[in-house]
Amino acid sequence: MLRATVLLLCILISISIINAQYFGSFSNIEKNQLLDDLELLYQGLDKFHTGMYWYSSKLSVESAFREVEKQIQTDLNTLEFHKLIAPLVALSREDHTDISLPKKLKAQISEEASFLPLTFVFLGNDLYCVNNGSDLHNLAIEGKLVESINGETPIKIADKISSLFASDGFIKTVKYRDLEGFSFSRHYFYYYGILDTFEIKFKKIEQPIKFKALKVNEIRTHLKSRYPHDNKKVKRKILDYQILKDSIAYIYIRTFDNQDIKNYTDEKTLALFLKNSFQSIFENNLKTLILDVSNNTGGSEGNEGLLYSYFGNNYQKYKKVKVKSQKVILDNGKDQPIKLKAYGFWERIFTTKKMPDGSLERKKNAGFGLMAYKKEPQYKFSGKTYVIISPITYSAGSEFSNMMSTNNLATFVGQETGGGYAGNTSGYSKTLVLPNSKIEIEIPTIQFIMNVKPNGAKGRGVMPDIEVIPTIEQYLKGENAPLLFIQNKLIATE
């Protein structure tokens, strides 16, 4: 109840200051049309988003919608409307639920609007400047800690601007990570509107520095000329296996996406990569494995279980996989009704069963089913396992981490996962295009409720056994801080 009250308060604060901001001379949308879009948004989230009320009560969501409805007293442009409804979408508390401005408007913003001309990264709760795209050429601010921007602390700013997008449950680390690079400046604009200047106080620089807002092309030109090496970054393998120091196995899995694995790896399938890797571990009698899923944002269902099969016993990994409704009609009484469907015909018939409340639940043994995996692998690993996680360990990447964590199969090093420990709502996402504002909402349909032991942190991810946050020096050099910590601090002392 407290979390719901705090979130509603944030929405009210956001609403109260919108009229004092300027978002540009973009075309207005009539008040009644905005209210019609708001009604369709509510219906879409309420009727079709299976996990909408997992962490936010229906009462709190309805109250938030009513408050926004009260505030639409006049015509607004799309950016003003976006600022009102984005926190409503974020009430889903599901990172697979996205809100996007119309493509034409985003292109217009890039051409006409001016932004804070720096890129940033949060490392823990500290905000650092990464690159300087301003018209002040001779500043040495790369890697400097930011103490305030226009008089506000970075955490206060981040809590405001991150209200415009969702994360799983109550995980903040992933929201801070989502503000990496130019994303901080872009969301700053979405929240605060057009500003001419930004006064930034850096630690160890006595006086605040005033930066002029610049257009995207100007910022991009400055960044390319000052950081030419950033334009030639070497892409890391998406699957990698190495033997470190002749005794430690290291496996890096960037994605579980079958298409990416097929297109960009020699093995073409995750199954073959894992078979070859664990066969090598067995033949070389390696007893320690570092498994890096810190950049794994998910991918094709089933691959998280395939990887898990090399470590744990089979069990029912999902308590339930469900869809709230197979088909809904959204109708505000004004615009053309919108139809949203979840499953295709054959999958609905053969892999799901209809429940008394009209929802659909996955059958235990059909299709992907509910079990952790389908086949026991030949080269099972039983040695010491370290798993590197981060705020972008997400979706199927976090599901793998959840399975390893609940079964006590690894020591986790790094930062809290971005994906929820209890599960997620993902699967087939459908795009709801609001007919008047043209704002797009991606609504996920399938709720995956994981069979995990309580960890005492509702709405959080897998927590690391040992938290390792990169220093700004490690970040700028591209060093893998958790990997170095495991090698130099953990394994070296065993």
C-alpha positions in Angstrom: 0.0 0.0 0.0 2.9 2.4 0.8 4.5 1.7 -2.6 1.2 2.4 -4.4 0.8 5.7 -2.5 4.4 6.8 -3.3 3.9 6.0 -7.0 0.6 7.9 -7.1 2.3 10.8 -5.4 5.0 10.8 -8.1 2.4 10.9 -10.8 0.6 13.8 -9.1 3.9 15.7 -8.9 4.6 15.0 -12.6 1.2 16.3 -13.5 1.4 19.4 -11.3 4.5 20.8 -13.1 3.7 19.9 -16.7 1.9 23.2 -17.4 5.0 25.1 -16.4 7.2 23.4 -19.0 7.7 23.9 -22.7 8.1 20.9 -25.0 8.2 22.7 -28.4 5.9 24.0 -31.0 4.4 20.6 -31.9 0.8 20.2 -33.1 -1.8 20.0 -30.3 -4.3 17.2 -30.0 -7.9 18.0 -29.0 -8.8 17.4 -25.3 -11.6 14.9 -26.1 -9.3 12.9 -28.4 -6.7 12.7 -25.7 -9.4 11.4 -23.3 -10.4 8.8 -25.9 -6.8 7.6 -26.2 -6.5 7.5 -22.4 -9.6 5.2 -22.3 -8.1 2.8 -24.8 -4.8 2.8 -22.9 -6.7 1.8 -19.7 -8.6 -0.9 -21.5 -5.5 -2.3 -23.1 -3.6 -2.6 -19.9 -6.6 -3.8 -17.8 -7.9 -6.4 -20.3 -4.8 -7.7 -22.1 -1.8 -7.3 -19.8 -1.7 -10.5 -17.8 0.7 -9.2 -15.2 -0.7 -5.7 -14.8 -1.8 -6.2 -11.2 1.1 -8.4 -10.1 2.8 -5.5 -8.2 0.3 -2.6 -8.6 -3.2 -3.0 -7.2 -6.1 -2.4 -9.6 -7.4 0.3 -7.2 -4.1 2.2 -7.4 -4.0 2.0 -11.2 -7.6 3.2 -11.5 -6.8 6.1 -9.1 -3.8 7.1 -11.2 -5.8 7.0 -14.4 -8.5 9.2 -12.8 -6.0 11.7 -11.7 -4.5 12.0 -15.2 -8.1 12.3 -16.6 -8.7 15.2 -14.3 -5.6 17.0 -15.6 -6.5 16.8 -19.2 -8.4 20.1 -19.2 -7.1 21.5 -22.5 -5.5 20.5 -25.8 -2.0 19.1 -25.4 0.8 18.2 -27.8 2.0 14.6 -28.0 5.0 15.1 -25.7 2.9 16.7 -23.0 0.4 13.8 -23.3 3.3 11.3 -23.3 4.6 12.7 -20.0 1.1 12.2 -18.4 0.6 8.6 -19.6 4.1 7.1 -19.5 4.0 6.8 -15.7 0.6 5.0 -16.1 2.3 2.4 -18.4 5.1 2.1 -15.9 2.5 1.0 -13.3 2.7 -2.4 -15.0 6.0 -2.8 -13.3 7.1 -5.0 -16.2 10.1 -4.1 -18.3 8.7 -5.8 -21.4 5.9 -3.1 -21.4 7.2 -0.3 -23.5 5.9 3.1 -24.6 7.2 4.9 -27.7 6.6 8.2 -29.4 5.5 8.1 -33.0 8.4 7.7 -35.4 7.7 11.0 -37.2 7.6 12.9 -34.0 10.9 11.3 -32.8 12.5 12.4 -36.1 11.1 15.9 -35.7 12.5 16.1 -32.1 15.9 15.0 -33.3 15.9 17.8 -35.9 14.4 20.6 -33.8 14.9 20.0 -30.1 18.0 20.8 -28.1 19.4 18.5 -25.4 21.9 18.3 -22.6 25.1 17.6 -24.6 26.8 15.0 -22.5 26.6 11.3 -22.1 26.5 9.6 -18.7 26.6 6.3 -16.8 25.3 5.4 -13.4 27.7 3.1 -11.5 25.7 2.1 -8.4 24.1 5.4 -7.2 26.8 7.6 -8.7 26.4 9.4 -12.0 29.5 10.0 -14.1 30.1 12.0 -17.3 31.4 9.7 -20.0 31.7 11.9 -23.1 31.5 15.6 -23.7 29.4 16.6 -26.8 29.1 20.3 -25.8 30.5 23.3 -27.5 33.1 23.7 -24.7 36.0 21.9 -26.2 38.7 22.1 -23.6 37.0 20.6 -20.6 38.5 17.6 -18.8 35.2 16.2 -17.5 35.3 12.6 -18.8 35.0 10.3 -15.8 34.0 13.1 -13.4 31.4 12.5 -10.7 28.3 14.6 -11.1 27.0 16.2 -7.9 24.1 18.1 -9.3 22.3 19.3 -12.5 20.4 22.5 -12.3 20.5 22.2 -8.5 19.1 18.6 -8.3 21.0 15.5 -7.3 21.4 12.8 -9.9 19.4 10.3 -7.8 16.5 12.8 -7.5 16.6 13.4 -11.3 16.8 9.7 -12.1 13.8 8.9 -9.9 11.8 11.5 -11.8 12.8 10.7 -15.3 12.7 7.0 -14.8 9.0 7.3 -13.9 8.5 7.5 -17.7 9.4 3.8 -18.2 8.8 0.5 -16.5 11.1 -2.0 -14.8 10.3 -5.4 -13.4 8.8 -5.1 -9.9 10.7 -2.5 -7.8 14.1 -2.9 -9.4 15.9 0.4 -9.6 19.3 -0.7 -10.8 18.0 -1.5 -14.2 16.3 1.9 -14.5 19.6 3.6 -13.8 21.3 1.3 -16.3 18.7 2.2 -18.9 19.8 5.9 -18.6 23.3 5.0 -19.9 24.8 7.0 -22.7 22.6 9.6 -24.3 19.5 8.1 -22.8 19.8 10.2 -19.7 19.7 13.4 -21.8 16.8 12.2 -23.9 14.7 11.3 -20.9 15.7 14.5 -19.2 14.1 16.3 -22.2 11.0 14.1 -22.1 10.5 15.0 -18.4 11.7 18.6 -18.1 11.0 19.9 -21.6 13.1 22.4 -23.5 15.8 24.2 -21.5 18.4 26.6 -22.8 21.2 25.8 -20.4 22.3 23.2 -17.8 24.4 24.1 -14.8 26.4 21.0 -13.6 28.4 20.7 -10.5 31.2 18.1 -10.8 33.1 16.8 -7.8 36.6 18.2 -7.5 35.7 21.1 -9.8 35.2 24.1 -7.7 32.6 26.0 -9.7 29.6 24.7 -11.6 29.9 24.6 -15.4 27.1 26.0 -17.6 26.4 24.0 -20.7 24.3 25.3 -23.6 21.6 23.0 -25.0 22.5 21.7 -28.5 20.7 19.9 -31.3 21.4 16.2 -31.8 23.5 16.7 -35.0 25.7 19.2 -33.2 26.2 16.8 -30.3 26.9 13.9 -32.7 29.5 16.0 -34.6 31.4 16.9 -31.4 31.4 13.3 -30.2 32.7 11.9 -33.4 35.5 14.4 -33.7 36.6 14.0 -30.0 36.2 10.3 -29.6 37.0 8.6 -32.9 37.9 5.3 -31.1 34.3 5.0 -29.9 33.2 4.8 -33.5 35.3 1.7 -34.1 34.4 -0.5 -31.1 35.2 -4.2 -31.6 32.1 -6.3 -31.2 32.5 -9.1 -28.7 31.5 -12.6 -29.5 27.9 -13.4 -28.4 29.1 -16.9 -27.3 32.6 -17.5 -25.9 34.4 -20.3 -24.2 37.9 -20.0 -22.8 40.2 -21.7 -20.3 41.7 -19.1 -18.0 45.1 -19.6 -16.3 45.0 -23.3 -17.4 42.5 -24.3 -14.7 39.4 -22.1 -14.9 36.6 -22.4 -17.4 35.0 -19.2 -18.6 31.7 -19.2 -20.6 30.1 -16.0 -21.8 26.6 -16.0 -23.1 25.4 -12.7 -24.4 22.0 -13.8 -25.7 19.6 -16.7 -25.8 18.2 -15.6 -29.1 18.3 -18.5 -31.6 18.4 -16.3 -34.7 21.3 -14.2 -33.4 23.2 -17.4 -32.4 22.5 -18.9 -35.9 23.7 -15.7 -37.7 26.7 -14.8 -35.6 28.3 -17.9 -34.1 30.3 -20.8 -35.6 28.2 -23.4 -33.8 24.9 -22.0 -35.1 23.0 -23.4 -32.1 23.3 -22.9 -28.3 23.0 -26.7 -27.9 26.1 -27.4 -29.9 28.1 -24.5 -28.2 27.2 -25.8 -24.8 28.0 -29.5 -25.7 31.4 -28.5 -27.0 32.1 -26.2 -24.0 31.2 -28.7 -21.3 32.9 -31.5 -23.1 36.1 -29.5 -23.0 35.5 -28.7 -19.3 35.1 -32.5 -18.7 38.1 -33.5 -20.8 40.4 -30.9 -19.2 39.2 -31.9 -15.7 38.3 -28.3 -14.8 36.7 -27.8 -11.4 35.9 -24.1 -11.5 33.6 -22.3 -13.9 32.8 -18.7 -14.3 29.6 -18.2 -16.2 29.0 -14.7 -17.5 25.4 -13.7 -18.2 25.9 -10.1 -17.3 24.9 -8.9 -20.8 22.2 -11.5 -21.4 18.9 -9.7 -22.0 17.1 -12.9 -22.9 15.9 -14.4 -26.2 14.3 -17.7 -27.3 12.3 -19.6 -24.6 13.8 -22.9 -23.6 17.5 -21.9 -23.9 17.6 -20.8 -20.3 16.5 -24.3 -19.3 19.0 -25.8 -21.7 21.9 -24.0 -20.0 20.5 -24.8 -16.6 20.4 -28.5 -17.5 24.2 -28.7 -17.3 24.0 -27.8 -13.6 20.8 -28.8 -11.9 18.2 -31.5 -11.6 15.1 -31.3 -13.6 12.0 -29.8 -11.8 8.9 -27.8 -12.5 10.4 -24.3 -13.1 7.1 -22.5 -13.7 4.3 -22.6 -11.2 2.1 -21.3 -13.9 2.2 -19.8 -17.4 -0.9 -18.0 -18.2 -2.6 -15.5 -20.5 -5.4 -13.3 -19.1 -7.4 -13.3 -22.3 -6.9 -14.8 -25.8 -8.7 -12.0 -27.5 -10.0 -8.5 -26.4 -11.7 -5.7 -28.2 -10.8 -2.2 -27.1 -13.5 0.3 -27.8 -13.8 3.9 -26.6 -17.1 4.5 -28.5 -15.4 7.0 -30.8 -12.6 5.5 -32.7 -12.4 2.2 -34.7 -12.4 -0.7 -32.2 -9.0 -2.4 -31.8 -8.6 -6.2 -31.6 -5.7 -7.7 -29.8 -5.0 -11.5 -29.8 -2.5 -13.6 -27.9 -1.8 -17.1 -29.2 -2.0 -18.4 -32.7 -4.7 -21.0 -33.4 -2.6 -24.2 -33.2 -0.7 -23.1 -30.1 -3.9 -22.1 -28.3 -5.6 -25.4 -29.1 -2.7 -27.8 -28.3 -0.6 -26.2 -25.6 -3.2 -24.4 -23.4 -6.3 -25.1 -21.4 -9.1 -22.7 -20.7 -9.8 -21.8 -17.1 -13.1 -20.9 -15.5 -12.3 -17.2 -15.4 -11.6 -17.2 -19.2 -7.8 -17.1 -18.9 -5.6 -19.7 -20.6 -2.9 -21.7 -18.8 -0.1 -23.7 -20.4 -0.4 -27.5 -20.2 2.4 -29.2 -18.2 3.9 -31.3 -21.0 2.8 -29.6 -24.3 5.2 -27.4 -26.2 7.8 -25.8 -23.9 5.7 -27.0 -20.9 6.5 -26.1 -17.3 9.6 -28.2 -16.6 13.2 -26.9 -16.5 14.4 -28.9 -19.5 13.5 -31.9 -21.7 16.8 -33.8 -21.9 19.6 -34.6 -19.5 23.0 -33.5 -21.1 26.0 -35.8 -21.3 28.6 -33.5 -19.7 27.0 -32.3 -16.4 29.1 -29.9 -14.3 29.3 -30.3 -10.5 32.3 -28.1 -9.7 32.4 -24.6 -8.2 30.3 -22.2 -10.3 30.4 -18.4 -10.2 27.7 -16.5 -12.2 28.2 -12.9 -13.2 25.0 -10.9 -13.2 24.1 -7.3 -13.8 21.1 -4.9 -14.2 20.8 -6.0 -17.9 20.6 -9.7 -17.0 17.0 -9.8 -18.0 14.1 -11.9 -19.3 15.3 -15.4 -20.1 18.8 -14.4 -18.8 17.2 -13.6 -15.4 15.1 -16.7 -15.5 18.3 -18.8 -15.8 19.7 -16.8 -12.8 16.5 -17.4 -10.9 16.7 -21.2 -11.4 20.4 -21.3 -10.3 19.7 -19.1 -7.3 16.6 -20.9 -6.0 18.5 -24.2 -6.3 21.7 -22.9 -4.6 23.9 -23.9 -7.6 26.2 -20.9 -7.8 27.8 -17.9 -6.2 26.5 -14.7 -7.8 28.9 -11.8 -8.4 28.0 -8.4 -9.8 24.8 -6.5 -9.4 21.1 -7.3 -9.0 19.5 -8.7 -12.1 17.1 -6.5 -14.1 14.7 -9.3 -14.4 12.3 -10.2 -11.6 13.1 -13.2 -9.4 9.4 -14.2 -9.3 9.1 -14.2 -13.1 7.9 -11.8 -15.8 5.2 -11.0 -18.2 6.6 -11.3 -21.7 6.0 -13.8 -24.6 3.9 -12.4 -27.4 3.8 -8.7 -27.2 1.2 -6.8 -29.1 1.4 -3.1 -30.2 -1.5 -0.9 -29.2 -1.3 2.3 -31.3 -3.4 5.1 -29.7 -5.4 6.4 -32.7 -5.2 10.2 -32.0 -1.7 10.7 -30.4 -0.2 7.7 -32.3 1.8 6.8 -29.2 2.6 3.1 -29.3 2.3 0.7 -26.3 3.9 -2.7 -26.4 1.8 -5.0 -24.2 3.2 -8.4 -23.2 0.7 -11.2 -22.9 2.2 -14.2 -21.2 2.8 -14.3 -17.5 5.6 -16.6 -16.4 5.3 -17.3 -12.7 8.5 -19.0 -11.6 8.7 -21.8 -9.0 11.2 -20.2 -6.7 11.7 -20.2 -2.9 11.0 -16.8 -1.2 14.0 -14.6 -1.0 12.5 -11.9 1.2 12.6 -9.2 -1.5 9.2 -9.0 -3.3 9.5 -7.4 -6.7 13.3 -7.6 -6.8 15.8 -9.6 -8.9 18.4 -12.1 -8.0 20.7 -10.3 -5.5 24.4 -10.9 -5.8 26.2 -12.8 -3.0 29.1 -10.4 -3.6 28.2 -7.0 -5.1 30.9 -5.7 -7.5 30.3 -2.3 -9.1 32.9 -1.2 -11.7 34.9 1.9 -10.9 34.7 4.6 -13.5 38.2 3.8 -14.6 37.2 0.2 -15.2 34.1 1.3 -17.0 36.0 3.6 -19.4 38.6 0.9 -20.1 35.9 -1.7 -20.8 37.2 -4.0 -18.0 35.0 -6.8 -16.7 35.1 -5.9 -13.0 33.2 -8.9 -11.6 35.4 -11.3 -13.6 38.6 -9.6 -12.3 37.2 -9.8 -8.8 36.5 -13.5 -9.1 39.9 -14.3 -10.4 41.9 -12.0 -8.1 39.9 -12.0 -4.9 37.9 -15.2 -4.8 39.7 -18.0 -6.7 43.2 -16.7 -5.8 42.4 -17.0 -2.1 40.7 -20.4 -2.2 
